Amino acid sequence: MTRINLILFAVLILVALGVITAQHKARKLYIELEHQESLASGYQTELGQLQLEQSTWAMHSRLEEYAQQKLHMQVPDVKRIQVIQLEGIR
């Protein structure tokens, strides 16, 4: 009887250590998950800011100002604009 009790006690200790190890790993993984989610949230915020900045830089008025100042380009007169019609394309 004592031998069975010792075997059951050893099994109980091993199972308890397994539960403790599993809980510890689960906590570590949960902490890592929270950290990764906070990083993802920060990246989403940065993406939104970069998209806003890109749309600001790509505005028509900004491009036109850049073309006039840096490239010395000018909008042609209406009289000098020619519209070409392509045949076969509707």
mmCIF file of the C-alpha atoms, coordinates in Angstrom:
data_MODEL
# 
_entry.id   MODEL 
# 
loop_
_atom_site.group_PDB 
_atom_site.id 
_atom_site.type_symbol 
_atom_site.label_atom_id 
_atom_site.label_alt_id 
_atom_site.label_comp_id 
_atom_site.label_asym_id 
_atom_site.label_entity_id 
_atom_site.label_seq_id 
_atom_site.pdbx_PDB_ins_code 
_atom_site.Cartn_x 
_atom_site.Cartn_y 
_atom_site.Cartn_z 
_atom_site.occupancy 
_atom_site.B_iso_or_equiv 
_atom_site.pdbx_formal_charge 
_atom_site.auth_seq_id 
_atom_site.auth_comp_id 
_atom_site.auth_asym_id 
_atom_site.auth_atom_id 
_atom_site.pdbx_PDB_model_num 
ATOM 1  C CA . MET A 1 1  ? 0.000   0.000  0.000   1.00 0.00 ? 1  MET A CA 1 
ATOM 2  C CA . THR A 1 2  ? 2.815   2.375  0.839   1.00 0.00 ? 2  THR A CA 1 
ATOM 3  C CA . ARG A 1 3  ? 4.475   1.693  -2.475  1.00 0.00 ? 3  ARG A CA 1 
ATOM 4  C CA . ILE A 1 4  ? 1.325   2.636  -4.423  1.00 0.00 ? 4  ILE A CA 1 
ATOM 5  C CA . ASN A 1 5  ? 0.990   5.810  -2.360  1.00 0.00 ? 5  ASN A CA 1 
ATOM 6  C CA . LEU A 1 6  ? 4.567   6.815  -3.166  1.00 0.00 ? 6  LEU A CA 1 
ATOM 7  C CA . ILE A 1 7  ? 4.027   6.153  -6.877  1.00 0.00 ? 7  ILE A CA 1 
ATOM 8  C CA . LEU A 1 8  ? 0.779   8.162  -6.869  1.00 0.00 ? 8  LEU A CA 1 
ATOM 9  C CA . PHE A 1 9  ? 2.512   10.958 -4.942  1.00 0.00 ? 9  PHE A CA 1 
ATOM 10 C CA . ALA A 1 10 ? 5.331   11.069 -7.525  1.00 0.00 ? 10 ALA A CA 1 
ATOM 11 C CA . VAL A 1 11 ? 2.793   11.139 -10.369 1.00 0.00 ? 11 VAL A CA 1 
ATOM 12 C CA . LEU A 1 12 ? 0.910   13.928 -8.584  1.00 0.00 ? 12 LEU A CA 1 
ATOM 13 C CA . ILE A 1 13 ? 4.122   15.964 -8.254  1.00 0.00 ? 13 ILE A CA 1 
ATOM 14 C CA . LEU A 1 14 ? 4.968   15.463 -11.936 1.00 0.00 ? 14 LEU A CA 1 
ATOM 15 C CA . VAL A 1 15 ? 1.470   16.468 -13.027 1.00 0.00 ? 15 VAL A CA 1 
ATOM 16 C CA . ALA A 1 16 ? 1.586   19.542 -10.779 1.00 0.00 ? 16 ALA A CA 1 
ATOM 17 C CA . LEU A 1 17 ? 4.945   20.550 -12.253 1.00 0.00 ? 17 LEU A CA 1 
ATOM 18 C CA . GLY A 1 18 ? 3.510   20.079 -15.748 1.00 0.00 ? 18 GLY A CA 1 
ATOM 19 C CA . VAL A 1 19 ? 0.543   22.323 -14.916 1.00 0.00 ? 19 VAL A CA 1 
ATOM 20 C CA . ILE A 1 20 ? 2.840   24.979 -13.470 1.00 0.00 ? 20 ILE A CA 1 
ATOM 21 C CA . THR A 1 21 ? 5.077   24.846 -16.550 1.00 0.00 ? 21 THR A CA 1 
ATOM 22 C CA . ALA A 1 22 ? 2.090   25.087 -18.899 1.00 0.00 ? 22 ALA A CA 1 
ATOM 23 C CA . GLN A 1 23 ? 0.666   28.078 -17.014 1.00 0.00 ? 23 GLN A CA 1 
ATOM 24 C CA . HIS A 1 24 ? 4.024   29.829 -17.053 1.00 0.00 ? 24 HIS A CA 1 
ATOM 25 C CA . LYS A 1 25 ? 4.371   29.319 -20.810 1.00 0.00 ? 25 LYS A CA 1 
ATOM 26 C CA . ALA A 1 26 ? 0.798   30.515 -21.362 1.00 0.00 ? 26 ALA A CA 1 
ATOM 27 C CA . ARG A 1 27 ? 1.484   33.693 -19.367 1.00 0.00 ? 27 ARG A CA 1 
ATOM 28 C CA . LYS A 1 28 ? 4.695   34.372 -21.285 1.00 0.00 ? 28 LYS A CA 1 
ATOM 29 C CA . LEU A 1 29 ? 2.891   33.879 -24.606 1.00 0.00 ? 29 LEU A CA 1 
ATOM 30 C CA . TYR A 1 30 ? 0.047   36.155 -23.510 1.00 0.00 ? 30 TYR A CA 1 
ATOM 31 C CA . ILE A 1 31 ? 2.508   38.886 -22.545 1.00 0.00 ? 31 ILE A CA 1 
ATOM 32 C CA . GLU A 1 32 ? 4.219   38.509 -25.942 1.00 0.00 ? 32 GLU A CA 1 
ATOM 33 C CA . LEU A 1 33 ? 0.818   38.669 -27.665 1.00 0.00 ? 33 LEU A CA 1 
ATOM 34 C CA . GLU A 1 34 ? -0.032  41.907 -25.864 1.00 0.00 ? 34 GLU A CA 1 
ATOM 35 C CA . HIS A 1 35 ? 3.341   43.358 -26.827 1.00 0.00 ? 35 HIS A CA 1 
ATOM 36 C CA . GLN A 1 36 ? 2.866   42.413 -30.496 1.00 0.00 ? 36 GLN A CA 1 
ATOM 37 C CA . GLU A 1 37 ? -0.661  43.861 -30.511 1.00 0.00 ? 37 GLU A CA 1 
ATOM 38 C CA . SER A 1 38 ? 0.626   47.159 -29.130 1.00 0.00 ? 38 SER A CA 1 
ATOM 39 C CA . LEU A 1 39 ? 3.315   47.204 -31.840 1.00 0.00 ? 39 LEU A CA 1 
ATOM 40 C CA . ALA A 1 40 ? 0.669   46.499 -34.488 1.00 0.00 ? 40 ALA A CA 1 
ATOM 41 C CA . SER A 1 41 ? -1.445  49.357 -33.155 1.00 0.00 ? 41 SER A CA 1 
ATOM 42 C CA . GLY A 1 42 ? 1.553   51.691 -33.363 1.00 0.00 ? 42 GLY A CA 1 
ATOM 43 C CA . TYR A 1 43 ? 2.261   50.564 -36.913 1.00 0.00 ? 43 TYR A CA 1 
ATOM 44 C CA . GLN A 1 44 ? -1.383  51.165 -37.889 1.00 0.00 ? 44 GLN A CA 1 
ATOM 45 C CA . THR A 1 45 ? -1.138  54.707 -36.510 1.00 0.00 ? 45 THR A CA 1 
ATOM 46 C CA . GLU A 1 46 ? 2.120   55.302 -38.376 1.00 0.00 ? 46 GLU A CA 1 
ATOM 47 C CA . LEU A 1 47 ? 0.589   53.920 -41.585 1.00 0.00 ? 47 LEU A CA 1 
ATOM 48 C CA . GLY A 1 48 ? -2.324  56.339 -41.285 1.00 0.00 ? 48 GLY A CA 1 
ATOM 49 C CA . GLN A 1 49 ? 0.050   59.253 -40.785 1.00 0.00 ? 49 GLN A CA 1 
ATOM 50 C CA . LEU A 1 50 ? 2.182   58.212 -43.753 1.00 0.00 ? 50 LEU A CA 1 
ATOM 51 C CA . GLN A 1 51 ? -0.878  57.849 -45.989 1.00 0.00 ? 51 GLN A CA 1 
ATOM 52 C CA . LEU A 1 52 ? -2.029  61.322 -44.953 1.00 0.00 ? 52 LEU A CA 1 
ATOM 53 C CA . GLU A 1 53 ? 1.426   62.728 -45.683 1.00 0.00 ? 53 GLU A CA 1 
ATOM 54 C CA . GLN A 1 54 ? 1.503   60.977 -49.057 1.00 0.00 ? 54 GLN A CA 1 
ATOM 55 C CA . SER A 1 55 ? -1.879  62.402 -50.029 1.00 0.00 ? 55 SER A CA 1 
ATOM 56 C CA . THR A 1 56 ? -0.697  65.868 -48.975 1.00 0.00 ? 56 THR A CA 1 
ATOM 57 C CA . TRP A 1 57 ? 2.454   65.635 -51.094 1.00 0.00 ? 57 TRP A CA 1 
ATOM 58 C CA . ALA A 1 58 ? 0.506   64.288 -54.087 1.00 0.00 ? 58 ALA A CA 1 
ATOM 59 C CA . MET A 1 59 ? -2.085  67.095 -54.146 1.00 0.00 ? 59 MET A CA 1 
ATOM 60 C CA . HIS A 1 60 ? -2.495  68.726 -57.552 1.00 0.00 ? 60 HIS A CA 1 
ATOM 61 C CA . SER A 1 61 ? -1.715  72.212 -56.244 1.00 0.00 ? 61 SER A CA 1 
ATOM 62 C CA . ARG A 1 62 ? 1.470   70.964 -54.583 1.00 0.00 ? 62 ARG A CA 1 
ATOM 63 C CA . LEU A 1 63 ? 2.638   69.291 -57.796 1.00 0.00 ? 63 LEU A CA 1 
ATOM 64 C CA . GLU A 1 64 ? 1.791   72.355 -59.847 1.00 0.00 ? 64 GLU A CA 1 
ATOM 65 C CA . GLU A 1 65 ? 3.707   74.606 -57.447 1.00 0.00 ? 65 GLU A CA 1 
ATOM 66 C CA . TYR A 1 66 ? 6.714   72.278 -57.600 1.00 0.00 ? 66 TYR A CA 1 
ATOM 67 C CA . ALA A 1 67 ? 6.603   72.199 -61.411 1.00 0.00 ? 67 ALA A CA 1 
ATOM 68 C CA . GLN A 1 68 ? 6.499   76.006 -61.599 1.00 0.00 ? 68 GLN A CA 1 
ATOM 69 C CA . GLN A 1 69 ? 9.177   76.749 -59.019 1.00 0.00 ? 69 GLN A CA 1 
ATOM 70 C CA . LYS A 1 70 ? 11.689  73.938 -59.397 1.00 0.00 ? 70 LYS A CA 1 
ATOM 71 C CA . LEU A 1 71 ? 11.239  72.862 -63.010 1.00 0.00 ? 71 LEU A CA 1 
ATOM 72 C CA . HIS A 1 72 ? 10.253  76.289 -64.404 1.00 0.00 ? 72 HIS A CA 1 
ATOM 73 C CA . MET A 1 73 ? 7.208   74.844 -66.139 1.00 0.00 ? 73 MET A CA 1 
ATOM 74 C CA . GLN A 1 74 ? 4.137   76.883 -67.068 1.00 0.00 ? 74 GLN A CA 1 
ATOM 75 C CA . VAL A 1 75 ? 0.558   76.054 -67.895 1.00 0.00 ? 75 VAL A CA 1 
ATOM 76 C CA . PRO A 1 76 ? 0.051   76.686 -71.639 1.00 0.00 ? 76 PRO A CA 1 
ATOM 77 C CA . ASP A 1 77 ? -2.522  79.148 -72.917 1.00 0.00 ? 77 ASP A CA 1 
ATOM 78 C CA . VAL A 1 78 ? -5.900  77.762 -73.839 1.00 0.00 ? 78 VAL A CA 1 
ATOM 79 C CA . LYS A 1 79 ? -5.210  78.730 -77.466 1.00 0.00 ? 79 LYS A CA 1 
ATOM 80 C CA . ARG A 1 80 ? -2.137  76.485 -77.551 1.00 0.00 ? 80 ARG A CA 1 
ATOM 81 C CA . ILE A 1 81 ? -3.898  73.355 -76.211 1.00 0.00 ? 81 ILE A CA 1 
ATOM 82 C CA . GLN A 1 82 ? -4.902  70.823 -78.865 1.00 0.00 ? 82 GLN A CA 1 
ATOM 83 C CA . VAL A 1 83 ? -7.277  67.946 -78.202 1.00 0.00 ? 83 VAL A CA 1 
ATOM 84 C CA . ILE A 1 84 ? -6.573  64.833 -80.278 1.00 0.00 ? 84 ILE A CA 1 
ATOM 85 C CA . GLN A 1 85 ? -9.394  62.371 -80.916 1.00 0.00 ? 85 GLN A CA 1 
ATOM 86 C CA . LEU A 1 86 ? -8.440  58.739 -81.354 1.00 0.00 ? 86 LEU A CA 1 
ATOM 87 C CA . GLU A 1 87 ? -10.435 56.712 -83.859 1.00 0.00 ? 87 GLU A CA 1 
ATOM 88 C CA . GLY A 1 88 ? -11.938 53.414 -82.824 1.00 0.00 ? 88 GLY A CA 1 
ATOM 89 C CA . ILE A 1 89 ? -11.889 54.233 -79.104 1.00 0.00 ? 89 ILE A CA 1 
ATOM 90 C CA . ARG A 1 90 ? -15.125 55.309 -77.522 1.00 0.00 ? 90 ARG A CA 1 
# 
